[in-house]
Amino acid sequence: MELPDEIAATRAGTGAPAALVGEFRRTAVLVPTVSPAGGAGPLDAGPPDEGPPDEGRLDGDRLMSAGYGGVRWIFAFTDEAALARFAEERAAAREGAPGRHGEPAAGEPWTYVSVLGARLLDAVIPALGGPAGVAVNAADGDGSMLFPPVRGIVPDGVAVDTDTDTGPGTGTGTGPGPDGEGA
Protein backbone atom coordinates (compact mmCIF):
# COMPACT_ATOMS: atom_id res chain seq x y z
CA MET A 1 0.00 0.00 0.00
CA GLU A 2 1.07 3.60 -0.51
CA LEU A 3 1.42 5.97 2.45
CA PRO A 4 -2.05 7.59 2.14
CA ASP A 5 -3.61 4.10 2.05
CA GLU A 6 -1.61 2.99 5.11
CA ILE A 7 -2.72 6.15 6.93
CA ALA A 8 -6.36 5.47 6.05
CA ALA A 9 -6.11 1.83 7.16
CA THR A 10 -4.47 2.78 10.44
CA ARG A 11 -7.05 5.47 11.16
CA ALA A 12 -9.81 2.94 10.38
CA GLY A 13 -8.29 0.49 12.86
CA THR A 14 -7.45 -2.11 10.20
CA GLY A 15 -3.83 -1.13 9.51
CA ALA A 16 -0.65 -2.37 11.08
CA PRO A 17 1.38 0.34 12.85
CA ALA A 18 4.68 -1.27 11.79
CA ALA A 19 3.55 -1.27 8.15
CA LEU A 20 2.59 2.41 8.46
CA VAL A 21 6.01 3.37 9.83
CA GLY A 22 7.73 1.23 7.21
CA GLU A 23 5.81 2.86 4.38
CA PHE A 24 6.55 6.33 5.75
CA ARG A 25 10.26 5.48 5.90
CA ARG A 26 10.21 4.36 2.22
CA THR A 27 8.14 7.30 0.95
CA ALA A 28 9.52 10.53 -0.44
CA VAL A 29 7.46 13.25 1.25
CA LEU A 30 7.31 16.97 0.49
CA VAL A 31 8.54 19.22 3.29
CA PRO A 32 7.92 22.99 2.98
CA THR A 33 10.94 25.21 3.37
CA VAL A 34 10.97 28.73 4.70
CA SER A 35 13.21 31.71 4.08
CA PRO A 36 15.64 32.66 6.83
CA ALA A 37 14.13 36.14 7.24
CA GLY A 38 12.56 36.56 10.64
CA GLY A 39 12.85 32.95 11.69
CA ALA A 40 14.65 31.54 14.66
CA GLY A 41 18.02 29.85 14.32
CA PRO A 42 18.13 26.79 12.06
CA LEU A 43 18.48 24.19 14.80
CA ASP A 44 17.52 26.29 17.81
CA ALA A 45 13.98 25.10 18.35
CA GLY A 46 13.78 26.52 21.86
CA PRO A 47 10.90 25.34 24.01
CA PRO A 48 8.60 23.51 21.57
CA ASP A 49 5.43 25.28 22.70
CA GLU A 50 6.78 28.80 22.54
CA GLY A 51 7.44 31.25 19.77
CA PRO A 52 7.23 31.01 16.00
CA PRO A 53 7.38 27.95 13.83
CA ASP A 54 11.01 26.92 13.74
CA GLU A 55 13.10 25.29 11.11
CA GLY A 56 15.51 22.40 11.00
CA ARG A 57 17.95 22.17 8.12
CA LEU A 58 18.20 19.66 5.32
CA ASP A 59 20.97 20.30 2.80
CA GLY A 60 20.87 24.02 3.65
CA ASP A 61 17.09 24.38 3.41
CA ARG A 62 15.13 25.41 6.51
CA LEU A 63 12.26 23.01 7.11
CA MET A 64 8.92 24.32 8.31
CA SER A 65 7.85 23.05 11.70
CA ALA A 66 5.81 24.13 14.69
CA GLY A 67 5.73 23.25 18.36
CA TYR A 68 2.79 21.57 20.05
CA GLY A 69 2.53 19.41 23.15
CA GLY A 70 6.20 19.75 23.99
CA VAL A 71 7.23 18.39 20.59
CA ARG A 72 8.64 20.11 17.50
CA TRP A 73 6.57 18.80 14.53
CA ILE A 74 8.06 18.89 11.02
CA PHE A 75 5.35 19.32 8.40
CA ALA A 76 5.43 16.76 5.57
CA PHE A 77 3.01 16.01 2.74
CA THR A 78 2.34 13.02 0.51
CA ASP A 79 1.80 15.14 -2.61
CA GLU A 80 1.55 18.70 -3.91
CA ALA A 81 -2.25 18.75 -3.50
CA ALA A 82 -1.93 18.03 0.24
CA LEU A 83 0.73 20.75 0.55
CA ALA A 84 -1.53 23.20 -1.33
CA ARG A 85 -4.42 22.49 1.07
CA PHE A 86 -2.10 23.23 3.99
CA ALA A 87 -0.91 26.47 2.37
CA GLU A 88 -4.51 27.57 1.77
CA GLU A 89 -5.48 26.76 5.35
CA ARG A 90 -2.52 28.73 6.72
CA ALA A 91 -3.34 31.72 4.50
CA ALA A 92 -6.99 31.64 5.59
CA ALA A 93 -5.94 31.52 9.25
CA ARG A 94 -3.83 34.65 8.71
CA GLU A 95 -6.80 36.35 6.98
CA GLY A 96 -4.60 37.53 4.14
CA ALA A 97 -1.89 38.97 6.40
CA PRO A 98 1.66 38.56 5.16
CA GLY A 99 3.50 35.37 5.99
CA ARG A 100 5.61 35.45 9.13
CA HIS A 101 8.72 33.67 10.29
CA GLY A 102 9.80 33.11 6.70
CA GLU A 103 6.46 31.60 5.64
CA PRO A 104 5.29 32.72 2.17
CA ALA A 105 2.62 35.42 2.07
CA ALA A 106 -0.86 34.51 0.85
CA GLY A 107 -0.78 33.77 -2.87
CA GLU A 108 2.99 33.36 -3.02
CA PRO A 109 4.41 30.00 -4.06
CA TRP A 110 5.65 27.62 -1.39
CA THR A 111 9.03 26.02 -1.78
CA TYR A 112 9.66 22.49 -0.60
CA VAL A 113 12.12 19.64 -0.67
CA SER A 114 11.41 16.00 -1.37
CA VAL A 115 12.97 13.73 1.25
CA LEU A 116 12.60 10.13 2.28
CA GLY A 117 10.74 9.67 5.54
CA ALA A 118 13.68 7.61 6.82
CA ARG A 119 16.00 10.59 6.41
CA LEU A 120 13.64 12.82 8.39
CA LEU A 121 13.39 10.26 11.18
CA ASP A 122 17.02 9.11 11.29
CA ALA A 123 19.00 12.26 10.44
CA VAL A 124 16.95 15.46 10.67
CA ILE A 125 15.09 14.77 13.92
CA PRO A 126 18.22 13.80 15.90
CA ALA A 127 19.90 17.02 14.70
CA LEU A 128 17.14 19.19 16.18
CA GLY A 129 18.33 18.61 19.73
CA GLY A 130 14.92 18.17 21.34
CA PRO A 131 11.72 16.14 21.05
CA ALA A 132 10.62 16.19 17.40
CA GLY A 133 8.28 14.22 15.19
CA VAL A 134 6.62 14.47 11.79
CA ALA A 135 3.09 15.67 11.03
CA VAL A 136 1.96 14.25 7.67
CA ASN A 137 -0.83 15.97 5.69
CA ALA A 138 -1.64 18.26 8.60
CA ALA A 139 -4.53 19.99 6.81
CA ASP A 140 -6.31 16.79 5.82
CA GLY A 141 -8.13 15.80 9.01
CA ASP A 142 -8.87 12.12 8.45
CA GLY A 143 -5.91 11.83 6.04
CA SER A 144 -3.35 13.13 8.53
CA MET A 145 -0.97 11.18 10.74
CA LEU A 146 1.57 12.02 13.43
CA PHE A 147 4.85 10.15 13.79
CA PRO A 148 5.86 11.02 17.36
CA PRO A 149 9.35 10.85 18.84
CA VAL A 150 9.04 7.38 20.37
CA ARG A 151 10.98 4.12 20.10
CA GLY A 152 10.27 2.28 16.89
CA ILE A 153 9.79 5.54 14.99
CA VAL A 154 12.83 7.70 15.76
CA PRO A 155 16.27 6.52 16.93
CA ASP A 156 16.24 5.40 20.57
CA GLY A 157 18.72 8.14 21.50
CA VAL A 158 16.16 10.87 20.73
CA ALA A 159 12.96 9.03 21.65
CA VAL A 160 11.05 10.50 24.57
CA ASP A 161 10.02 7.10 25.94
CA THR A 162 13.48 5.56 26.41
CA ASP A 163 13.58 6.08 30.18
CA THR A 164 10.40 4.20 30.94
CA ASP A 165 10.32 0.51 31.68
CA THR A 166 7.27 -1.25 30.30
CA GLY A 167 7.93 -4.67 31.75
CA PRO A 168 10.47 -7.46 31.73
CA GLY A 169 12.43 -7.89 28.54
CA THR A 170 11.45 -4.52 27.08
CA GLY A 171 13.33 -1.33 26.55
CA THR A 172 16.66 -0.48 24.99
CA GLY A 173 18.97 -1.90 27.62
CA THR A 174 20.14 1.57 28.67
CA GLY A 175 17.95 2.04 31.72
CA PRO A 176 18.07 0.38 35.13
CA GLY A 177 17.56 -3.37 35.25
CA PRO A 178 15.16 -5.24 37.54
CA ASP A 179 17.51 -4.73 40.49
CA GLY A 180 17.70 -0.96 39.91
CA GLU A 181 21.24 -1.18 38.53
CA GLY A 182 22.23 0.07 35.11
CA ALA A 183 22.93 -2.32 32.26
N, C-alpha and C positions, 0 to 999 in steps of 0.2 A: 504494500500500500504506500501511497505517497503521504507526505507529512499532513496535509489537510485532512486526508481520510483517517489517518491514525489519531489526529486530534478529535475528529468527530466520533470515532469509535470509543476513545477513552472517555469523552464527555458523556457518551450514551451508556457507559458502564460495561461495554462489551470488548473494549480494547485491552491490550496488555501493556502496562506501564513500561516494561523493558523494551518492548517493540517501539513504543512512542519515542523513548530516549534514543534508541538506536537509529530510528529514521531521522530524528532531528540531527544527530551527529553526522549522518551521511548527506544531508540536504544543504544545498547552497541557499542561504537566506539573504535577503536584502536588508542592510542596516543603514538607516539614514545617518548622514554626516552633517556636522554643523561647522560654521566658520568660527575661527578663534575669537572674533570680536565679541567682547562682553562676557565670554564664558569664563568659568573657573579654570584652574590649571588642568592639564590633560589627564593626569592620573590622581589629582587631589580631589577625591569625591567628597571629603568632609563628612560630617554626620549625614547619613542617607536620607533623613527626613527633613533636612533644612536646606534652604537656598534653592538656586536655580537648577534646572536639569544640568547634569555634568557630562563630561565626555571622557571616555577612554580613548586610547589610540590604537589604530591598526594600520600599519604601513604609513604612518604620518597623518592619517585621517582621524579626526575627532568623531567618535561615535556618540549618537544621541542616546541619552539615558535619563532616568529620573529616579528619585528616591521615594520609597513607600514601605512602611512597615519595617524600617530598619535595614532595608536591602536596597542596593543600587540596581535598578532594572535596565538592561540594555534592550532597546526596542529592535525587533527583527520581524521581517515580513516574508511570507511565502511567495509573493508575486507583486508586480507593480500595482495591480488593482487594490490589493490590501494596503499597500503603502499610501496610495492615493486617498483611500477612505480615511486613513489616519490623518493625513495632511489636511483634508477637508474638515475633519472633526476638530483638529487643533485650531484651524483658522476660525471656525465658527465659535469656539470657546473664547477666542480673543476678540470676537466681534469686530473683525477687520483691523484691529490694531496691528502695528508692525510686529514682526517676529522679535523675540528677545532671546538673549543668551546664545546668539549665533543661529537661531532658528530662522528659516526663510519667512519673509513677510507673506501675507495672504496673496495668492496668485503667482508668487514666484516659484520657480522650479525647485524641487528638493533633490539634493545630491545624495547618493548612496553608494555603498560598496557591497559586492557580493562575496560572502564568506561562508565556508563550511561551518555548520553548527559545532562540529568538534573543535575547530579552532577557537571559536568564541568560548566554549566551555573549558578547554585545556590550556589556552594561552592568554587570551584577553582577560578573562575573569580573574585568574591569579595575579595578573599585573595590576589590578585595580587597588589592591591593598586593603580590602574590606569586603563585607558580605555583598555578593553580587550574583544576579541571575539573569535570565533572558525572558522577556515578555514577547511572545509571538502573536502577531495579528491583533494588537491591543485594541483596535477599534471595531473588532468583529464580534463582540459578545460571545455567542455560542461557538464561534470559530477560533477563539483565542485560547492560549495555553501559557501557563507560567512554568519555567524550568528553574526551580529555586536552588539556592546554594547548599545542597545536601549531598551526602554520600550517594554514590551511584549516578550522580548527574555531573557534579564538578569534582575536581581532584580532592582527595581526602584532606590535604593540607589547607584548603580554603573553605571546606564545608563547615557549616555552622553547627552540625550535629555530631561532630567527632568526639566531643567530650562526654557524651551521654552513653551509658551502658544500657543495652536493651535486653540483656539476658546472657546466659552462658553461651560462649562460642560466637558471640557477635562482636562487632566493632572492628577497629583497624589494628588492634594490638599496641596502640600507643598510650592508652589510658591505664588506670590501675587495674590489676587483676582481681580475682575473687578475694584475695587476702589483703587488698588495699595497697599492695606494692605495685610499682611500675613494671612494665614488661622487661 
